[in-house]
Amino acid sequence: MKESYLLLVQNIGELLEKANIPYQFTGVAALFIQNVELNDYREANVSVQWDVFEEAYDALEAYSPSTPVKTVETSYTHFVQDGVFVTMSCMYNTTIRTDPYRLAFTVNNTNLWCRSLYSYLYNEEMACFKEDIHNYLAKEQQEITAENEHAWNQNNYLGLVNRHGDPTELAKKIRQNPKWRLHPFYKYLDEVKGKKITHIMGSNGIKAVALATLGGDVKVVDFSRDNAKFACEVAKASNVKLSYVVSDILSLSDSHLNGDQDIVLMELGVLHYLVDLHPLLVKVKAMLKPGGRFVLHEFHPVSTKLITSSGKKHKITGNYFAPSIVKDSIAFTKYMPQEKKPKLSKVIQKKWTMGELITVVGQSGLVIKVLEEEPNHKIHDMGLPKTFTLVAEYN
Protein backbone atom coordinates (compact mmCIF):
# COMPACT_ATOMS: atom_id res chain seq x y z
CA MET A 1 0.00 0.00 0.00
CA LYS A 2 2.78 2.44 0.92
CA GLU A 3 4.61 1.79 -2.37
CA SER A 4 1.53 2.46 -4.49
CA TYR A 5 0.71 5.50 -2.33
CA LEU A 6 4.21 6.86 -2.88
CA LEU A 7 3.96 6.32 -6.62
CA LEU A 8 0.63 8.14 -6.73
CA VAL A 9 1.93 11.12 -4.73
CA GLN A 10 5.03 11.30 -6.93
CA ASN A 11 2.96 11.23 -10.13
CA ILE A 12 0.63 13.99 -8.92
CA GLY A 13 3.58 16.14 -7.88
CA GLU A 14 5.35 15.64 -11.19
CA LEU A 15 2.24 16.49 -13.21
CA LEU A 16 1.62 19.71 -11.27
CA GLU A 17 5.29 20.66 -11.43
CA LYS A 18 5.38 20.06 -15.19
CA ALA A 19 2.34 22.31 -15.60
CA ASN A 20 4.09 24.98 -13.46
CA ILE A 21 1.34 24.84 -10.82
CA PRO A 22 2.32 26.03 -7.29
CA TYR A 23 1.11 23.30 -4.93
CA GLN A 24 1.67 21.57 -1.63
CA PHE A 25 0.55 18.24 -0.23
CA THR A 26 -1.22 18.51 3.12
CA GLY A 27 -2.47 16.17 5.84
CA VAL A 28 -1.64 12.48 5.47
CA ALA A 29 0.28 12.96 2.23
CA ALA A 30 2.45 15.71 3.71
CA LEU A 31 3.33 13.63 6.76
CA PHE A 32 4.00 10.60 4.58
CA ILE A 33 6.46 12.60 2.46
CA GLN A 34 8.24 13.67 5.66
CA ASN A 35 8.56 10.03 6.81
CA VAL A 36 6.03 10.15 9.65
CA GLU A 37 4.67 6.66 10.22
CA LEU A 38 0.87 6.51 9.96
CA ASN A 39 -1.66 3.69 10.08
CA ASP A 40 -3.91 4.75 7.23
CA TYR A 41 -2.96 5.82 3.70
CA ARG A 42 -6.37 5.90 2.08
CA GLU A 43 -6.50 9.64 1.42
CA ALA A 44 -4.29 12.32 -0.08
CA ASN A 45 -4.86 16.06 -0.17
CA VAL A 46 -3.11 18.60 -2.33
CA SER A 47 -3.62 22.37 -2.34
CA VAL A 48 -2.94 24.41 -5.46
CA GLN A 49 -2.73 28.09 -6.32
CA TRP A 50 -6.29 29.41 -6.60
CA ASP A 51 -5.91 31.39 -9.84
CA VAL A 52 -4.54 28.38 -11.74
CA PHE A 53 -6.99 25.83 -10.37
CA GLU A 54 -8.42 25.12 -13.80
CA GLU A 55 -4.94 24.50 -15.21
CA ALA A 56 -4.24 22.15 -12.29
CA TYR A 57 -7.51 20.35 -13.02
CA ASP A 58 -6.41 19.85 -16.62
CA ALA A 59 -2.98 18.64 -15.51
CA LEU A 60 -4.62 15.74 -13.63
CA GLU A 61 -7.07 14.82 -16.40
CA ALA A 62 -5.51 11.34 -16.66
CA TYR A 63 -7.14 10.55 -13.31
CA SER A 64 -10.60 11.68 -14.49
CA PRO A 65 -11.23 14.06 -11.57
CA SER A 66 -14.81 14.94 -10.66
CA THR A 67 -16.49 18.11 -11.82
CA PRO A 68 -15.11 20.95 -9.65
CA VAL A 69 -17.27 22.20 -6.79
CA LYS A 70 -17.03 25.91 -6.07
CA THR A 71 -17.99 27.64 -2.82
CA VAL A 72 -17.54 31.19 -1.59
CA GLU A 73 -14.07 30.33 -0.24
CA THR A 74 -12.76 27.32 -2.16
CA SER A 75 -12.86 25.10 -5.22
CA TYR A 76 -12.19 21.38 -5.02
CA THR A 77 -12.28 18.18 -7.04
CA HIS A 78 -11.56 14.58 -6.21
CA PHE A 79 -10.84 11.15 -7.68
CA VAL A 80 -10.05 7.64 -6.47
CA GLN A 81 -6.87 5.90 -7.58
CA ASP A 82 -5.56 2.57 -6.25
CA GLY A 83 -7.92 2.77 -3.29
CA VAL A 84 -6.78 6.29 -2.35
CA PHE A 85 -9.31 9.13 -2.19
CA VAL A 86 -7.50 12.18 -3.59
CA THR A 87 -8.77 15.72 -3.11
CA MET A 88 -7.29 18.70 -4.92
CA SER A 89 -8.42 22.08 -3.65
CA CYS A 90 -7.62 25.77 -3.57
CA MET A 91 -8.49 28.63 -1.25
CA TYR A 92 -9.25 31.87 -3.02
CA ASN A 93 -6.85 34.80 -2.67
CA THR A 94 -4.25 32.65 -0.91
CA THR A 95 -0.73 32.42 -2.30
CA ILE A 96 0.76 28.94 -2.04
CA ARG A 97 4.38 30.00 -2.59
CA THR A 98 4.37 32.31 0.45
CA ASP A 99 2.97 29.79 2.90
CA PRO A 100 5.63 29.85 5.67
CA TYR A 101 5.24 26.13 6.30
CA ARG A 102 5.65 25.06 2.66
CA LEU A 103 8.74 22.88 2.25
CA ALA A 104 10.36 20.90 -0.55
CA PHE A 105 11.43 17.29 0.05
CA THR A 106 13.25 15.02 -2.35
CA VAL A 107 11.70 11.56 -2.51
CA ASN A 108 13.21 9.02 -4.92
CA ASN A 109 14.82 11.84 -6.89
CA THR A 110 11.47 13.63 -7.14
CA ASN A 111 11.07 17.11 -5.65
CA LEU A 112 7.76 17.24 -3.76
CA TRP A 113 6.24 20.25 -2.04
CA CYS A 114 4.40 19.66 1.22
CA ARG A 115 3.25 21.42 4.36
CA SER A 116 5.72 21.09 7.23
CA LEU A 117 4.79 18.67 9.99
CA TYR A 118 5.40 21.45 12.53
CA SER A 119 2.29 23.28 11.36
CA TYR A 120 0.16 20.38 12.57
CA LEU A 121 1.46 20.66 16.13
CA TYR A 122 -0.41 23.96 16.49
CA ASN A 123 -3.55 23.07 14.53
CA GLU A 124 -6.31 21.60 16.70
CA GLU A 125 -8.15 20.37 13.61
CA MET A 126 -5.18 18.03 13.00
CA ALA A 127 -4.82 16.93 16.64
CA CYS A 128 -5.18 13.27 15.60
CA PHE A 129 -1.67 13.44 14.08
CA LYS A 130 0.14 14.99 17.06
CA GLU A 131 1.17 11.72 18.71
CA ASP A 132 2.48 10.34 15.41
CA ILE A 133 4.48 13.53 14.82
CA HIS A 134 5.94 13.56 18.34
CA ASN A 135 6.93 9.90 17.96
CA TYR A 136 8.67 10.65 14.68
CA LEU A 137 10.48 13.66 16.11
CA ALA A 138 11.59 11.63 19.13
CA LYS A 139 13.37 9.18 16.81
CA GLU A 140 14.89 12.04 14.85
CA GLN A 141 16.03 13.68 18.09
CA GLN A 142 17.87 10.53 19.16
CA GLU A 143 19.91 10.51 15.95
CA ILE A 144 20.53 14.26 16.04
CA THR A 145 21.51 14.22 19.71
CA ALA A 146 23.97 11.38 19.10
CA GLU A 147 25.64 13.39 16.32
CA ASN A 148 25.61 16.63 18.32
CA GLU A 149 26.94 14.85 21.41
CA HIS A 150 29.82 13.41 19.39
CA ALA A 151 30.63 16.88 18.06
CA TRP A 152 30.62 18.43 21.54
CA ASN A 153 32.86 15.73 23.00
CA GLN A 154 35.82 16.38 20.69
CA ASN A 155 38.27 18.05 23.05
CA ASN A 156 36.32 21.26 23.49
CA TYR A 157 38.08 21.71 26.85
CA LEU A 158 40.86 23.52 24.98
CA GLY A 159 38.30 25.81 23.37
CA LEU A 160 36.83 26.61 26.80
CA VAL A 161 40.22 27.51 28.24
CA ASN A 162 41.06 29.68 25.22
CA ARG A 163 37.69 31.40 25.48
CA HIS A 164 37.34 31.85 29.26
CA GLY A 165 40.86 31.45 30.62
CA ASP A 166 42.34 29.14 33.23
CA PRO A 167 39.62 27.78 35.58
CA THR A 168 41.43 29.15 38.66
CA GLU A 169 41.64 32.67 37.25
CA LEU A 170 38.07 32.49 35.98
CA ALA A 171 36.89 31.47 39.46
CA LYS A 172 38.41 34.65 40.91
CA LYS A 173 36.54 36.78 38.39
CA ILE A 174 33.23 35.04 39.13
CA ARG A 175 33.63 35.56 42.89
CA GLN A 176 34.23 39.28 42.37
CA ASN A 177 30.78 39.84 40.88
CA PRO A 178 28.64 36.67 40.48
CA LYS A 179 25.45 38.62 39.74
CA TRP A 180 27.05 40.18 36.66
CA ARG A 181 27.40 36.68 35.19
CA LEU A 182 23.63 36.28 35.46
CA HIS A 183 22.64 39.50 33.73
CA PRO A 184 19.98 40.32 32.53
CA PHE A 185 17.82 37.50 33.91
CA TYR A 186 19.03 37.54 37.53
CA LYS A 187 16.15 39.82 38.54
CA TYR A 188 13.74 36.97 37.74
CA LEU A 189 15.52 34.51 40.04
CA ASP A 190 14.80 36.54 43.17
CA GLU A 191 16.93 35.49 46.14
CA VAL A 192 18.73 32.27 45.13
CA LYS A 193 20.31 31.45 48.49
CA GLY A 194 19.12 28.03 49.62
CA LYS A 195 17.12 27.40 46.46
CA LYS A 196 17.39 24.23 44.41
CA ILE A 197 18.36 25.15 40.86
CA THR A 198 18.88 23.01 37.75
CA HIS A 199 20.70 24.55 34.81
CA ILE A 200 19.66 22.56 31.74
CA MET A 201 22.30 22.29 29.02
CA GLY A 202 24.51 24.34 31.29
CA SER A 203 27.66 23.93 29.22
CA ASN A 204 30.79 25.39 30.86
CA GLY A 205 29.20 25.85 34.28
CA ILE A 206 30.01 29.57 34.61
CA LYS A 207 26.40 30.54 35.31
CA ALA A 208 26.02 27.57 37.65
CA VAL A 209 29.13 28.49 39.65
CA ALA A 210 27.87 32.07 39.92
CA LEU A 211 24.54 30.77 41.28
CA ALA A 212 26.35 28.47 43.72
CA THR A 213 28.54 31.39 44.85
CA LEU A 214 25.32 33.23 45.70
CA GLY A 215 24.22 30.31 47.85
CA GLY A 216 22.17 28.21 45.44
CA ASP A 217 22.05 24.41 45.51
CA VAL A 218 22.95 23.99 41.84
CA LYS A 219 22.86 21.08 39.41
CA VAL A 220 23.95 21.18 35.75
CA VAL A 221 22.66 18.80 33.09
CA ASP A 222 24.73 18.67 29.89
CA PHE A 223 25.98 15.90 27.59
CA SER A 224 29.57 17.17 27.15
CA ARG A 225 32.24 15.52 29.30
CA ASP A 226 34.69 18.35 28.56
CA ASN A 227 32.11 20.89 29.67
CA ALA A 228 31.73 18.92 32.90
CA LYS A 229 35.50 18.79 33.47
CA PHE A 230 35.87 22.54 32.98
CA ALA A 231 32.83 23.39 35.13
CA CYS A 232 33.92 21.18 38.01
CA GLU A 233 37.41 22.73 37.96
CA VAL A 234 35.90 26.23 38.12
CA ALA A 235 33.59 25.16 40.96
CA LYS A 236 36.49 23.65 42.93
CA ALA A 237 38.58 26.79 42.47
CA SER A 238 35.57 28.83 43.61
CA ASN A 239 35.18 26.62 46.70
CA VAL A 240 31.51 25.87 45.93
CA LYS A 241 29.63 22.64 45.52
CA LEU A 242 28.32 21.84 42.04
CA SER A 243 26.49 18.73 40.89
CA TYR A 244 27.15 18.00 37.20
CA VAL A 245 25.08 15.32 35.44
CA VAL A 246 26.58 14.29 32.10
CA SER A 247 23.41 13.44 30.19
CA ASP A 248 21.21 14.50 27.32
CA ILE A 249 18.29 16.34 28.92
CA LEU A 250 15.70 14.17 27.18
CA SER A 251 17.43 11.01 28.48
CA LEU A 252 17.63 12.28 32.06
CA SER A 253 16.69 9.55 34.53
CA ASP A 254 13.60 9.76 36.73
CA SER A 255 15.81 10.21 39.81
CA HIS A 256 16.31 13.81 38.70
CA LEU A 257 12.61 14.44 38.06
CA ASN A 258 11.41 14.69 41.64
CA GLY A 259 9.39 17.88 41.40
CA ASP A 260 11.61 19.57 43.98
CA GLN A 261 13.40 22.32 42.03
CA ASP A 262 12.73 25.98 42.75
CA ILE A 263 14.25 27.13 39.46
CA VAL A 264 14.99 25.49 36.13
CA LEU A 265 17.26 27.65 34.00
CA MET A 266 18.15 27.53 30.31
CA GLU A 267 20.18 30.20 28.58
CA LEU A 268 21.76 31.30 25.31
CA GLY A 269 22.00 29.03 22.33
CA VAL A 270 20.38 25.84 23.59
CA LEU A 271 16.83 25.54 22.22
CA HIS A 272 18.05 25.00 18.67
CA TYR A 273 19.48 21.57 19.60
CA LEU A 274 15.91 20.28 20.03
CA VAL A 275 13.67 19.40 17.08
CA ASP A 276 10.62 19.07 19.36
CA LEU A 277 10.11 21.34 22.37
CA HIS A 278 7.22 19.36 23.85
CA PRO A 279 9.39 16.63 25.49
CA LEU A 280 11.65 19.33 26.95
CA LEU A 281 8.75 21.07 28.65
CA VAL A 282 7.57 17.71 30.03
CA LYS A 283 10.99 17.32 31.70
CA VAL A 284 11.01 20.90 32.97
CA LYS A 285 7.58 20.55 34.51
CA ALA A 286 8.57 17.25 36.17
CA MET A 287 11.56 18.98 37.80
CA LEU A 288 9.70 21.96 39.21
CA LYS A 289 7.90 22.01 42.53
CA PRO A 290 4.57 23.85 42.80
CA GLY A 291 5.38 27.53 42.61
CA GLY A 292 8.67 26.73 40.89
CA ARG A 293 9.91 28.89 38.05
CA PHE A 294 11.24 28.14 34.56
CA VAL A 295 13.56 30.90 33.33
CA LEU A 296 14.66 30.85 29.70
CA HIS A 297 17.14 33.42 28.43
CA GLU A 298 17.77 33.02 24.70
CA PHE A 299 18.84 34.75 21.52
CA HIS A 300 15.93 36.48 19.85
CA PRO A 301 14.76 34.70 16.68
CA VAL A 302 14.82 37.99 14.76
CA SER A 303 18.60 38.02 15.20
CA THR A 304 19.13 34.28 14.62
CA LYS A 305 16.67 33.62 11.81
CA LEU A 306 16.18 36.86 9.94
CA ILE A 307 18.70 39.71 10.10
CA THR A 308 22.43 39.81 9.38
CA SER A 309 24.31 42.83 10.70
CA SER A 310 27.62 44.25 9.50
CA GLY A 311 28.51 47.63 10.92
CA LYS A 312 25.74 50.04 10.02
CA LYS A 313 24.26 47.69 7.43
CA HIS A 314 21.42 45.30 8.18
CA LYS A 315 20.16 42.75 5.71
CA ILE A 316 17.23 40.39 5.79
CA THR A 317 19.03 37.22 4.76
CA GLY A 318 16.79 34.55 6.21
CA ASN A 319 13.21 33.34 6.39
CA TYR A 320 11.86 33.96 9.88
CA PHE A 321 9.16 31.34 9.44
CA ALA A 322 11.32 28.60 7.88
CA PRO A 323 10.77 25.40 9.92
CA SER A 324 13.74 23.60 8.38
CA ILE A 325 16.54 21.85 10.27
CA VAL A 326 20.05 23.08 9.41
CA LYS A 327 23.71 22.39 10.16
CA ASP A 328 25.84 25.05 11.81
CA SER A 329 29.33 25.35 13.30
CA ILE A 330 30.01 24.28 16.89
CA ALA A 331 30.40 27.40 19.01
CA PHE A 332 33.73 26.47 20.60
CA THR A 333 35.63 25.74 17.35
CA LYS A 334 36.40 29.41 16.70
CA TYR A 335 38.48 29.43 19.89
CA MET A 336 40.68 26.53 18.84
CA PRO A 337 43.82 26.57 16.66
CA GLN A 338 43.35 25.12 13.19
CA GLU A 339 45.39 21.98 13.91
CA LYS A 340 43.27 21.24 17.01
CA LYS A 341 39.86 21.75 15.48
CA PRO A 342 37.67 18.62 15.58
CA LYS A 343 36.97 16.65 12.44
CA LEU A 344 33.26 16.92 13.05
CA SER A 345 32.68 20.66 13.50
CA LYS A 346 29.00 20.91 12.60
CA VAL A 347 25.92 20.44 14.75
CA ILE A 348 22.29 20.00 13.70
CA GLN A 349 19.91 22.77 14.73
CA LYS A 350 16.24 23.75 14.56
CA LYS A 351 15.74 27.48 15.03
CA TRP A 352 12.39 28.35 16.61
CA THR A 353 10.12 31.34 16.15
CA MET A 354 8.81 33.21 19.15
CA GLY A 355 5.29 32.05 18.38
CA GLU A 356 6.30 28.38 18.33
CA LEU A 357 8.05 28.73 21.69
CA ILE A 358 5.22 30.59 23.41
CA THR A 359 2.68 28.07 22.10
CA VAL A 360 4.61 25.05 23.39
CA VAL A 361 5.21 26.61 26.83
CA GLY A 362 1.55 27.54 27.07
CA GLN A 363 0.42 24.06 26.06
CA SER A 364 2.70 22.51 28.71
CA GLY A 365 0.55 23.82 31.54
CA LEU A 366 3.16 26.26 32.82
CA VAL A 367 1.84 29.80 33.26
CA ILE A 368 3.81 32.43 31.36
CA LYS A 369 4.47 35.42 33.61
CA VAL A 370 7.03 37.44 31.66
CA LEU A 371 8.35 37.77 28.14
CA GLU A 372 10.97 40.50 28.06
CA GLU A 373 12.59 41.28 24.72
CA GLU A 374 16.03 42.76 25.21
CA PRO A 375 17.71 45.17 22.76
CA ASN A 376 21.07 44.92 21.09
CA HIS A 377 23.40 47.36 22.85
CA LYS A 378 25.73 47.94 19.89
CA ILE A 379 25.13 51.49 18.66
CA HIS A 380 24.63 50.43 15.04
CA ASP A 381 22.21 47.68 16.07
CA MET A 382 20.17 49.86 18.41
CA GLY A 383 16.48 49.12 18.05
CA LEU A 384 16.98 45.48 17.08
CA PRO A 385 16.12 42.71 19.56
CA LYS A 386 19.14 40.63 20.58
CA THR A 387 17.87 38.35 23.36
CA PHE A 388 14.73 37.66 25.37
CA THR A 389 13.84 36.28 28.78
CA LEU A 390 10.78 34.12 29.30
CA VAL A 391 9.55 33.32 32.81
CA ALA A 392 6.91 30.64 33.41
CA GLU A 393 5.67 29.18 36.68
CA TYR A 394 4.26 25.81 37.73
CA ASN A 395 1.14 26.62 39.70
Secondary structure, 3 states (H helix, E strand, C coil): CHHHHHHHHHHHHHHHHHCCCCEEEEHHHHHHHCCCCCCCCCEEEEEECHHHHHHHHHHCHHHCCCCCEECCCEEEEEEEECCEEEEEEEECCCCHHHCCCEEEEEECCEEEEEECHHHHHCCHHHHHHHHHHHHHHHHHHHHHHHHHHHHHCCCHHHHHHHHHCCHHHHHHHHHHCHHHHHCCCHHHCCCCCCCEEEEECCCCCHHHHHHHHCCCEEEEEECCHHHHHHHHHHHHHHCCCCEEEECCHHHCCHHHCCCCEEEEEEECCCHHHCCCCHHHHHHHHHHEEEEEEEEEEEECHHHHHHEEEECCEEEECCCCCCCCEEEEECHHHHHCCHHHCCCCCEEEEECCCHHHHHHHHHHCCCEEEEEEEEECCCHHHCCCEEEEEEEEECC
